[in-house]
């Protein structure tokens, strides 16, 4: 088959596939509606960047001007809102168990007296770790408030003893910590999560659509006509079938990038090109994985199950919620089998940190490497397309 003839046959398959796309509403939903909805949903969900005004309960057994001032300062934190005050720890605990508050700030009786006489009163705080993000943020605020309270007491005590402010601060804070959050100095959870979550959904949908489009050919016994339209060349048939999908998913990916880096102005230190190339490679790598899945399990229901499981696992193995380098070595090796993992590393280097492109070239090569996967199941897939008897 000449190159010209091959291109002509691909066009025939593309026309056939376009008719299938417009005739089935599922394609329209999964290729356009679902990915766009996911990015809008996640961005809307985290439009504030960080959750704010999370309710806490305060148990104030001291009930003095000092403790009330402490409560007002705690309530002034952006992430914390004092929603419940009581003198009973049992009542506060019940509010936590009901889910009405995420933590308890406990001020003991005699706190102000002990603090003013040089003793060491204890401030206690409790957080409901069932809600990880809320508990972490509230723990930070309550711990900060406790440190500030201790510093305020130390400043008052030192002033009463005749020390200067510089002498007192040298004792209270002998080492000044200067922290810098690299890549995301705003500590914005939307930047942290939304650059990957919608793309993870897109990868999952590509898996499913690729498996579905080939699996339905087998299920409804149209696979021979599909191959025939490609002059019985599996390569031509696959290129012609997946090319419209590639164009649509790539444009949707570019739209997501425009929403993230254009409309929302998320960090993009090295410009558009590295991320747009990474998006295109993510699309074709995911399609190659989808072909591999249906080739290994050439039954629609099994192929879709494989695609669903593998696509959902990607969210755990990408390294977004838990660092891959801290996983067991076999799990670290398994993480490299997910295209989203390599896209994530490109995003961190190119968009967030602005590193030179040379540090990310291996991840681009990995994404290209996924294109060889269909070669391993070519014979099995062609056999299924020609002679497989579908078992419902």
MIVO-81385 format. One line per 2 residues: number of its first residue (from 0); their letters; for each residue x, y, z of C-alpha. Coordinates in Angstrom, 2 decimals. Each point is the difference from the previous one (the first is absolute). Layout:
N
NUM> a> X,Y,Z ~ ...
REM end
This chain:
392
0> xx> 0.00,0.00,0.00 ~ 1.44,3.36,-1.05
2> xx> -0.03,3.06,2.25 ~ -2.54,1.71,-2.26
4> xx> -2.28,-3.03,0.08 ~ 0.41,-0.24,3.77
6> xx> -1.02,3.64,0.48 ~ -3.01,-0.57,-2.27
8> xx> -1.06,-3.02,2.05 ~ 0.43,1.94,3.23
10> xx> -2.36,2.65,-1.35 ~ -2.58,-2.69,-0.69
12> xx> 0.26,-1.30,3.58 ~ -0.14,3.55,1.38
14> xx> -3.25,0.71,-1.86 ~ -1.45,-3.25,1.31
16> xx> 1.02,0.85,3.55 ~ -1.40,3.53,-0.22
18> xx> -3.40,-1.44,-0.87 ~ 0.22,-2.26,3.06
20> xx> 0.95,2.94,2.23 ~ -2.94,2.18,-0.99
22> xx> -2.46,-2.89,0.17 ~ 0.69,-0.92,3.64
24> xx> -0.67,2.59,2.78 ~ 2.43,-1.76,2.33
26> xx> 2.96,1.24,-2.02 ~ -1.19,3.60,0.21
28> xx> -0.46,-0.26,3.77 ~ 3.32,-1.73,0.78
30> xx> 2.15,1.94,-2.45 ~ -1.38,3.50,0.54
32> xx> -2.50,0.42,2.84 ~ 1.67,-2.12,2.71
34> xx> 3.57,1.40,-0.22 ~ -1.17,3.62,-0.23
36> xx> -2.43,-0.55,2.88 ~ 2.77,-1.54,2.12
38> xx> 2.33,2.99,-0.35 ~ -2.83,2.45,0.72
40> xx> -1.11,-2.10,2.98 ~ 3.45,-0.23,1.58
42> xx> 0.81,3.66,-0.59 ~ -3.32,1.08,1.45
44> xx> 0.41,-2.34,2.95 ~ 3.38,1.52,0.90
46> xx> -0.44,3.53,-1.31 ~ 1.12,1.47,3.34
48> xx> 3.29,-1.88,-0.19 ~ -0.24,-1.11,3.62
50> xx> -3.05,-0.82,2.12 ~ -0.86,2.91,2.27
52> xx> -1.99,0.57,3.18 ~ 0.06,-3.63,1.08
54> xx> -1.91,-0.32,3.29 ~ 1.71,-0.82,3.29
56> xx> -1.25,-0.22,3.56 ~ 1.65,1.85,2.88
58> xx> -0.12,-1.24,3.57 ~ 0.80,3.05,2.15
60> xx> 0.29,-0.96,3.66 ~ 2.03,3.13,0.81
62> xx> -2.61,2.58,-1.15 ~ 2.26,3.02,0.41
64> xx> 0.90,2.94,-2.21 ~ 3.16,-1.88,-0.99
66> xx> -1.83,-3.14,-1.11 ~ -2.66,2.00,-1.83
68> xx> 2.69,1.92,-1.85 ~ 1.59,-3.31,-0.90
70> xx> -3.29,-1.24,-1.44 ~ -0.47,3.18,-2.05
72> xx> 3.48,-0.35,-1.49 ~ -0.66,-3.66,-0.86
74> xx> -3.25,0.97,-1.71 ~ 1.90,2.61,-2.02
76> xx> 1.94,-2.70,-1.88 ~ -1.26,-0.42,-3.55
78> xx> -0.41,-3.77,0.19 ~ -1.53,-0.08,3.50
80> xx> -3.41,1.07,1.24 ~ -0.95,-0.37,3.66
82> xx> -3.47,-1.43,-0.43 ~ -0.67,-1.42,3.47
84> xx> 1.08,1.16,3.49 ~ -0.66,-1.95,3.16
86> xx> 1.39,-0.77,3.42 ~ -0.60,-3.74,-0.45
88> xx> 2.52,-2.13,-1.84 ~ -2.65,-2.72,-0.36
90> xx> -2.27,2.34,-1.97 ~ 2.91,1.00,-2.26
92> xx> 0.89,-3.65,-0.59 ~ -3.59,-0.76,-0.94
94> xx> 0.08,2.83,-2.56 ~ 3.08,-1.58,-1.55
96> xx> -1.67,-3.41,-0.10 ~ -3.05,1.52,-1.68
98> xx> 2.23,1.54,-2.65 ~ -1.03,3.56,0.89
100> xx> 3.58,1.06,0.80 ~ 3.42,-1.32,-1.07
102> xx> 1.97,0.70,3.16 ~ 0.04,1.13,3.64
104> xx> 2.13,2.75,1.55 ~ 0.24,-0.55,3.78
106> xx> 0.92,2.81,2.42 ~ 0.39,-1.34,3.56
108> xx> -1.18,1.66,3.18 ~ 2.52,2.42,1.49
110> xx> 1.80,0.44,-3.31 ~ 0.50,3.80,0.27
112> xx> 1.09,-0.16,3.66 ~ 2.56,-2.73,-0.60
114> xx> 1.28,1.75,-3.11 ~ 0.49,3.32,1.84
116> xx> 1.80,-1.65,2.95 ~ 2.60,-1.77,-2.14
118> xx> -1.51,-3.44,0.20 ~ -0.57,-2.20,-3.07
120> xx> -3.72,-0.31,-0.73 ~ -0.98,-2.42,-2.76
122> xx> -2.11,0.83,-3.02 ~ -1.46,-3.12,-1.59
124> xx> -1.46,-0.42,-3.46 ~ -1.62,-2.94,-1.71
126> xx> -0.77,-0.56,-3.69 ~ -2.15,-2.55,-1.78
128> xx> 2.52,-1.73,-2.27 ~ -2.83,-1.74,-1.87
130> xx> -0.07,3.22,-2.03 ~ 3.66,0.19,-1.01
132> xx> 0.18,3.45,-1.61 ~ -2.25,1.69,2.56
134> xx> 1.86,-1.62,2.89 ~ 3.41,0.98,-1.39
136> xx> -0.93,3.63,-0.57 ~ -1.73,0.39,3.35
138> xx> 2.89,-1.68,1.80 ~ 2.33,2.55,-1.59
140> xx> -2.16,2.94,1.06 ~ -0.52,-1.21,3.58
142> xx> 3.69,-0.81,0.40 ~ 0.93,3.43,-1.33
144> xx> -2.45,1.60,2.42 ~ 1.54,-1.94,2.90
146> xx> 3.51,1.12,-0.97 ~ -1.15,3.60,-0.32
148> xx> -1.70,-0.21,3.39 ~ 3.19,-1.28,1.57
150> xx> 1.99,2.78,-1.65 ~ -2.48,2.63,1.24
152> xx> 0.27,-1.28,3.57 ~ 3.78,-0.08,-0.22
154> xx> 0.04,3.56,-1.34 ~ -2.17,1.24,2.87
156> xx> 2.07,-1.83,2.60 ~ 3.28,1.27,-1.44
158> xx> -1.27,3.56,-0.18 ~ -1.05,-0.18,3.66
160> xx> 3.54,-1.09,0.90 ~ 1.49,2.97,-1.83
162> xx> 1.39,-1.72,-3.09 ~ -0.02,1.74,-3.36
164> xx> -2.09,-1.33,-2.88 ~ 3.13,-1.10,-1.88
166> xx> 1.25,-1.98,3.02 ~ -3.38,-1.66,0.45
168> xx> -0.40,-0.96,-3.69 ~ 3.51,-1.45,0.01
170> xx> -1.07,-2.39,2.73 ~ -3.46,-0.75,-1.39
172> xx> 1.20,-0.61,-3.56 ~ 3.78,-0.53,-0.06
174> xx> -0.20,-1.33,-3.58 ~ -2.17,1.72,-2.59
176> xx> -1.30,-2.40,-2.65 ~ -0.35,1.42,-3.52
178> xx> -2.14,-2.38,-2.08 ~ -0.66,0.07,-3.74
180> xx> -2.58,-2.20,-1.75 ~ 1.46,-0.77,-3.43
182> xx> -2.32,-0.36,-2.99 ~ -3.18,0.81,1.90
184> xx> 0.83,2.77,2.50 ~ -3.72,0.72,0.49
186> xx> -0.51,-3.57,1.31 ~ -2.99,-0.08,-2.33
188> xx> -1.62,-3.43,-0.07 ~ -1.64,0.81,-3.31
190> xx> 3.41,0.40,-1.65 ~ 1.22,-3.13,1.74
192> xx> -2.91,-2.26,-0.97 ~ -1.72,1.42,-3.06
194> xx> 2.99,-0.22,-2.28 ~ -0.23,-3.79,0.26
196> xx> -3.53,-1.05,1.02 ~ -1.76,1.08,-3.24
198> xx> 2.81,-1.56,-2.05 ~ -0.39,-3.21,1.99
200> xx> -3.68,0.00,-0.89 ~ 0.94,0.64,-3.64
202> xx> 2.42,-2.94,0.04 ~ -2.69,-2.26,1.48
204> xx> -2.50,1.06,-2.68 ~ 2.55,-0.65,-2.75
206> xx> 0.54,-3.51,1.35 ~ -3.73,-0.65,0.08
208> xx> -0.81,1.49,-3.41 ~ 2.87,-1.81,-1.71
210> xx> -1.03,-3.33,1.51 ~ -3.66,0.69,-0.71
212> xx> 0.49,0.96,-3.65 ~ 1.98,-3.17,-0.77
214> xx> -1.97,-2.24,2.36 ~ -3.32,0.90,-1.63
216> xx> 1.43,-1.00,-3.39 ~ 0.62,-3.46,1.47
218> xx> -3.26,-0.18,1.92 ~ -2.24,0.93,-2.92
220> xx> 2.00,-1.96,-2.58 ~ 0.99,3.06,-2.06
222> xx> 3.73,-0.51,0.45 ~ 0.42,-1.72,-3.38
224> xx> -1.58,2.98,-1.77 ~ 2.27,2.29,1.98
226> xx> 3.10,-1.91,-1.08 ~ -1.30,-0.23,-3.54
228> xx> -0.34,3.79,-0.18 ~ 3.71,0.14,0.85
230> xx> 0.89,-2.58,-2.66 ~ 0.51,-2.62,2.73
232> xx> 2.89,1.92,1.56 ~ -0.33,0.16,3.78
234> xx> 2.37,2.99,0.17 ~ -2.01,1.97,-2.54
236> xx> -3.27,-0.98,1.68 ~ 1.25,1.11,3.44
238> xx> 1.41,3.30,-1.27 ~ -3.18,0.80,-1.89
240> xx> -2.23,-0.87,2.97 ~ 2.01,1.82,2.64
242> xx> 0.98,3.08,-2.00 ~ -3.35,1.80,0.53
244> xx> 0.19,-0.90,3.68 ~ 3.54,1.37,0.17
246> xx> -1.03,3.32,-1.53 ~ -3.02,0.40,2.28
248> xx> 1.76,-1.01,3.22 ~ 3.01,2.19,-0.85
250> xx> -2.22,3.03,-0.57 ~ -1.81,-0.70,3.28
252> xx> 3.39,-0.30,1.73 ~ 1.08,3.33,-1.49
254> xx> -3.28,1.53,1.19 ~ 0.71,-1.25,3.53
256> xx> 3.49,1.51,-0.22 ~ -1.50,3.31,-1.15
258> xx> -2.37,-0.02,2.99 ~ 2.80,-0.84,2.46
260> xx> 2.86,2.13,-1.27 ~ -1.90,2.70,-1.84
262> xx> -3.29,0.71,1.73 ~ 1.18,-0.97,3.52
264> xx> 3.60,1.17,-0.47 ~ 1.56,-3.06,1.62
266> xx> 3.84,-0.03,-0.02 ~ 1.49,-0.72,-3.45
268> xx> 3.66,0.92,0.34 ~ 1.31,-1.57,-3.22
270> xx> -2.82,1.07,-2.27 ~ -2.72,-1.87,-1.86
272> xx> 1.99,-2.25,-2.33 ~ 1.40,-2.55,2.52
274> xx> -3.44,-0.56,1.56 ~ -1.90,-0.15,-3.30
276> xx> 2.45,-2.59,-1.33 ~ -0.36,-1.94,3.26
278> xx> -3.79,0.12,-0.35 ~ 0.11,-1.34,-3.54
280> xx> 2.36,-2.80,1.04 ~ -2.25,-0.82,2.96
282> xx> -2.94,-0.41,-2.40 ~ 1.75,-2.33,-2.44
284> xx> 1.72,-1.94,2.80 ~ -3.38,-0.57,1.66
286> xx> -1.47,-1.16,-3.30 ~ 2.86,-2.47,-0.42
288> xx> -0.73,-1.30,3.49 ~ -3.68,-0.36,-0.92
290> xx> 0.87,-2.04,-3.10 ~ 2.23,-2.17,2.16
292> xx> -2.81,-0.56,2.50 ~ -2.56,-1.17,-2.55
294> xx> 2.68,-2.06,-1.70 ~ 0.81,-1.84,3.22
296> xx> -3.67,-0.48,0.91 ~ -1.93,0.14,-3.32
298> xx> -3.41,0.06,1.64 ~ -1.83,3.27,0.51
300> xx> -0.97,-0.50,3.64 ~ 3.45,-1.31,1.02
302> xx> 1.80,2.68,-1.97 ~ -2.07,2.75,1.59
304> xx> 0.59,-1.49,3.45 ~ 3.74,-0.05,-0.67
306> xx> -0.09,3.61,-1.22 ~ -2.06,1.19,2.98
308> xx> 2.23,-1.69,2.58 ~ 3.23,1.14,-1.61
310> xx> -1.28,3.54,-0.51 ~ -1.13,0.36,3.61
312> xx> 3.28,-1.37,1.36 ~ 1.82,2.74,-1.88
314> xx> -1.23,2.57,2.52 ~ 1.83,-1.90,2.76
316> xx> 3.18,-0.79,-1.93 ~ 0.52,3.43,-1.54
318> xx> 1.66,1.27,3.18 ~ -2.48,2.81,0.60
320> xx> -1.38,-1.18,3.33 ~ 2.95,-2.11,1.18
322> xx> 3.62,0.29,-1.24 ~ 0.99,-2.84,-2.30
324> xx> 3.58,0.03,1.29 ~ -1.29,-1.02,3.43
326> xx> -1.92,-3.00,-1.36 ~ 1.37,-3.54,-0.10
328> xx> 2.46,-0.53,-2.89 ~ -2.35,-2.33,-1.93
330> xx> -2.76,2.61,0.29 ~ 2.39,2.69,-1.22
332> xx> 0.71,-2.12,-3.08 ~ -3.73,-0.53,-0.52
334> xx> -0.59,3.77,0.09 ~ 2.00,0.41,-3.20
336> xx> -2.67,-1.98,-1.88 ~ -2.47,2.87,0.32
338> xx> 0.23,2.76,-2.62 ~ -1.43,2.49,2.49
340> xx> 3.05,-0.52,2.25 ~ 2.36,1.27,-2.70
342> xx> -2.29,2.89,-0.86 ~ -0.02,0.95,3.69
344> xx> 3.82,0.08,0.12 ~ 0.09,2.17,-3.14
346> xx> -2.55,2.35,1.56 ~ 2.02,0.36,3.22
348> xx> 3.26,0.72,-1.85 ~ -1.28,2.15,-2.86
350> xx> -3.08,1.80,1.31 ~ 0.63,0.28,3.75
352> xx> 3.79,0.10,0.40 ~ 1.08,1.30,-3.43
354> xx> 2.95,-2.36,-0.32 ~ 1.93,-0.43,-3.23
356> xx> -1.63,-2.31,-2.51 ~ 2.93,-2.40,0.20
358> xx> -1.19,-1.12,3.43 ~ -3.33,-1.19,-1.45
360> xx> 1.07,-1.63,-3.25 ~ -0.14,-3.51,1.46
362> xx> -3.67,0.47,0.95 ~ -0.84,1.02,-3.57
364> xx> 1.81,-3.12,-1.21 ~ -2.00,-2.11,2.44
366> xx> -3.26,1.35,-1.39 ~ 1.16,-0.76,-3.54
368> xx> 1.05,-3.46,1.16 ~ -3.59,-0.95,0.76
370> xx> -0.67,0.04,-3.75 ~ 1.76,-3.36,-0.39
372> xx> -2.52,-1.78,2.27 ~ -2.45,-0.86,-2.83
374> xx> 2.81,-1.88,-1.74 ~ 0.02,-2.60,2.80
376> xx> -3.67,-0.87,-0.43 ~ -0.37,0.55,-3.75
378> xx> -0.42,-3.67,-0.86 ~ -2.39,-0.67,2.85
380> xx> -2.12,3.02,-0.88 ~ -0.12,-0.84,-3.70
382> xx> -0.99,-3.56,0.82 ~ -2.81,1.31,2.22
384> xx> -1.19,2.37,-2.71 ~ -0.12,-2.76,-2.61
386> xx> -1.16,-3.06,1.88 ~ -0.99,0.84,3.57
388> xx> -3.47,-1.12,0.94 ~ -1.44,2.44,2.47
390> xx> -1.33,-1.58,3.19 ~ -2.51,2.31,1.77
REM end
